Amino acid sequence: MYSSFSTRQKERSINVMEIKVGKSKLSIIKGDITEQKTDAIVNAANQQLAPGGGVAGAIHRAAGPALWEECKRLGGCKTGQAQITKGYSLYARFVIHTVGPVFNNTEKNKTDLADSYRNSLEIAKNHGIKSISFPSISTGIFGYPVGQAAEIAISTITKFLKQNQEIELVQIVLFDDSSYNIFALEAEKYQ
């Protein structure tokens, strides 16, 4: 069952679909990831953790130049892995940077994408983070088909939450209606 409500985030309505996973909640949201007030947001990063386009560019712009200065000191990040920084000018106290795969339709793509979500959640758990917001990793310029990515993301997140109840809220924040609808339909399978 879809539940929708309006909120004032930059004077725009957002849609929300929620499911319970053990003691935790998984929410699919249409909105702007940079405005989420969760403890952490996840950056769909490149291997240099550099500002770029899409989600990474938006997060770096919203956080301010200190985020890039800290990222430079981390020495990059491999595909499927994750790193954590402060959130600087964001509402979120932390940014977890993960590098998703560039899509080429291999089994390794699936493993790497699942690892991006799982390793981000592990870092969150290890840092006492209770709420985290993800974008749709790898579905922008990296070319991962949204439907396949949604299946991997939701499967990986729900499996993690069933085994690790320290994280109370996981949000997947989608910027457009099409991606929101695809993720919401996938999440509905887990209700």
C-alpha positions in Angstrom: 0.0 0.0 0.0 1.4 3.4 -1.0 1.3 6.2 1.5 1.9 9.7 0.3 2.1 13.0 2.1 3.4 16.5 1.5 6.2 18.2 3.3 7.9 21.5 2.9 11.3 20.8 1.5 12.1 23.6 -0.9 8.4 24.1 -1.2 8.0 20.8 -3.1 5.9 17.8 -2.3 7.6 14.5 -1.9 6.1 11.0 -2.0 7.0 8.4 0.6 6.4 4.6 0.7 7.4 2.8 3.9 7.9 -0.8 4.9 8.9 -2.4 8.2 12.0 -4.6 8.3 12.3 -6.2 11.7 12.5 -3.3 14.1 13.7 -1.0 11.3 12.0 1.0 8.7 12.8 1.3 5.0 11.4 4.3 3.2 11.3 5.1 -0.5 11.2 8.8 -1.0 10.9 11.2 -3.9 13.0 14.2 -2.9 16.5 15.8 -2.7 19.1 13.7 -0.9 21.0 16.8 0.2 18.1 18.0 2.3 17.6 14.8 4.2 17.9 15.1 8.0 19.1 11.6 8.6 22.4 11.0 10.5 24.2 10.2 7.3 23.6 10.5 3.5 25.3 8.3 1.0 27.3 9.8 -1.9 27.3 7.8 -5.2 30.9 8.7 -5.7 33.7 8.3 -8.3 36.9 6.5 -7.3 38.7 9.8 -6.5 35.7 10.9 -4.3 35.9 14.1 -6.3 33.0 16.5 -6.9 31.4 15.7 -10.2 27.9 15.7 -11.7 24.7 14.1 -10.5 24.4 13.1 -6.8 28.1 13.6 -6.1 28.1 17.1 -7.5 24.9 18.0 -5.6 26.3 16.7 -2.3 29.7 18.5 -2.7 27.9 21.7 -3.5 25.6 21.5 -0.6 28.3 20.4 1.9 30.8 23.1 0.8 34.5 22.9 -0.1 35.6 21.4 3.2 34.0 18.1 2.1 36.4 17.9 -0.9 39.3 18.8 1.3 38.6 15.9 3.6 37.9 13.5 0.6 41.3 14.3 -0.8 43.0 13.0 2.3 41.2 9.7 2.1 43.1 8.6 -1.0 40.1 7.4 -3.0 37.8 4.5 -2.8 37.5 1.2 -4.8 34.3 0.0 -6.5 32.0 -1.6 -3.9 33.8 -0.1 -1.0 32.9 2.9 1.2 34.5 5.7 3.2 33.0 8.2 5.7 33.5 11.9 6.2 31.8 14.7 8.1 28.7 16.3 6.6 29.9 19.9 6.9 27.0 22.2 5.7 24.6 19.4 5.1 21.8 18.5 7.6 23.4 15.1 7.8 26.3 14.8 10.3 28.1 12.3 8.0 28.6 11.5 4.3 29.3 7.9 3.4 30.9 7.8 0.0 30.6 4.6 -2.0 31.6 3.8 -5.6 29.1 1.7 -7.5 30.0 -0.2 -10.7 29.9 1.2 -14.2 27.2 -1.1 -15.8 28.4 -3.7 -18.3 25.8 -6.4 -17.5 28.1 -8.8 -15.6 27.7 -10.8 -12.4 30.5 -8.7 -10.9 28.2 -5.6 -11.5 25.6 -7.2 -9.2 28.1 -8.1 -6.5 29.8 -4.7 -6.6 26.4 -2.9 -6.4 25.3 -5.0 -3.5 28.7 -4.4 -1.8 28.2 -0.6 -2.2 25.0 -0.8 -0.2 26.2 -3.4 2.3 29.6 -1.7 3.0 27.8 1.7 3.5 25.5 0.1 6.0 28.4 -1.6 7.8 30.2 1.8 8.2 26.9 3.3 9.4 26.5 0.6 12.0 30.1 0.8 13.1 29.8 4.6 13.6 26.5 4.4 15.6 24.5 5.9 12.9 20.8 5.3 13.4 19.4 6.8 10.2 20.8 6.9 6.6 19.7 8.1 3.2 20.8 6.5 0.0 20.5 7.7 -3.6 20.0 5.2 -6.4 23.7 4.1 -6.8 25.1 3.7 -10.3 21.9 4.5 -12.2 23.1 7.9 -13.4 26.1 8.3 -15.6 27.3 4.8 -14.6 24.4 3.4 -16.6 22.9 0.8 -14.3 19.3 0.0 -15.3 17.0 1.4 -12.6 14.9 -1.8 -12.3 17.8 -4.1 -11.8 19.5 -1.6 -9.4 16.3 -1.3 -7.3 16.1 -5.1 -7.0 19.7 -5.3 -5.7 19.4 -2.3 -3.5 16.2 -3.3 -1.7 17.2 -6.9 -1.4 20.6 -6.0 0.1 19.2 -3.4 2.5 16.3 -5.6 3.8 18.7 -8.6 4.3 21.1 -6.3 6.2 18.3 -4.8 8.4 17.0 -8.3 9.3 20.4 -9.2 10.6 21.5 -5.8 12.1 18.8 -3.9 14.0 21.1 -1.0 15.1 20.0 1.2 12.2 16.4 2.3 12.7 15.7 4.1 9.4 17.1 3.6 5.9 15.8 5.9 3.2 16.3 5.6 -0.6 15.8 9.1 -2.0 14.9 9.3 -5.7 14.9 12.6 -7.6 12.4 11.7 -10.3 9.0 10.1 -10.5 10.1 7.2 -12.8 12.9 6.0 -10.4 10.6 6.5 -7.4 7.9 4.4 -8.9 10.3 1.6 -9.8 11.8 1.5 -6.3 8.4 1.7 -4.7 7.1 -1.2 -6.7 10.2 -3.3 -5.8 9.8 -2.4 -2.1 6.2 -3.4 -2.2 7.3 -7.0 -2.7 8.8 -7.0 0.8 5.7 -5.9 2.6 
